[in-house]
Amino acid sequence: MKKILIASNNESKIKEIREILKNYELISLEDIQCKIEVEENQETFEKNAKKKAIEIAKITNMPCIADDSGLCIEAFNGWPGIYTARFLGKNATQEEKNKAILEKMKDLDDKSRKAKFVCTVAFYENGKFTIGKGELKGKIAKEPRGENGFGYDPIFELESGKTYAELTNKEKNEISHRKKACY
């Protein structure tokens, strides 16, 4: 089986990609002791994913899969979007980012809380890209709920009324924006 490198240092994202693409031999940067951090400075999810995939593939000489994903809030024209991981700066904790979003939205009614998770996956091998895109629609909850998942999962509420963090990994991976982008 061909080895494919996951171009990410995010352990939670690596775990999720491995669960989604379990029919492939996926290795992480850590597995090959590669300490590369590609700066996400492009203007779209797709361009960031492609940049990560090609830069790491060229350095490691391996087929590479990379993603860029984020939370897009309708009332704020898709903000934080491509800045999802860093809108409060590089050193902000996830809890601080979740609190900042909840604070910014505290006066919005349910209809104004629409949001979506967006993911673009770029697979790069032999000079060619394969691109996948996925979205998961929901809304921003009024408060964090749930213990599973990572990132914005505790404040992202699905149509079922559950937050993404209240789902099991199996339930989450069946509907995830990342899975949609991978297939």
Stockholm file with secondary structure:
# STOCKHOLM 1.0

chainA/1-183         MKKILIASNNESKIKEIREILKNYELISLEDIQCKIEVEENQETFEKNAKKKAIEIAKITNMPCIADDSGLCIEAFNGWPGIYTARFLGKNATQEEKNKAILEKMKDLDDKSRKAKFVCTVAFYENGKFTIGKGELKGKIAKEPRGENGFGYDPIFELESGKTYAELTNKEKNEISHRKKACY
#=GR chainA/1-183 SS CCEEEECCCCHHHHHHHHHHTTTSEEEETGGGTCCCCCCCCSSSHHHHHHHHHHHHHHHHTSCEEEEEEEEEEGGGTTEEGGGTTTTTCTTCCHHHHHHHHHHHTTTCCGGGCEEEEEEEEEEEETTEEEEEEEEEEEEECSSCCCSSSCTTGGGEECTTSCBGGGSCHHHHHHHCHHHHHHC
#=GC SS_cons         CCEEEECCCCHHHHHHHHHHTTTSEEEETGGGTCCCCCCCCSSSHHHHHHHHHHHHHHHHTSCEEEEEEEEEEGGGTTEEGGGTTTTTCTTCCHHHHHHHHHHHTTTCCGGGCEEEEEEEEEEEETTEEEEEEEEEEEEECSSCCCSSSCTTGGGEECTTSCBGGGSCHHHHHHHCHHHHHHC
//
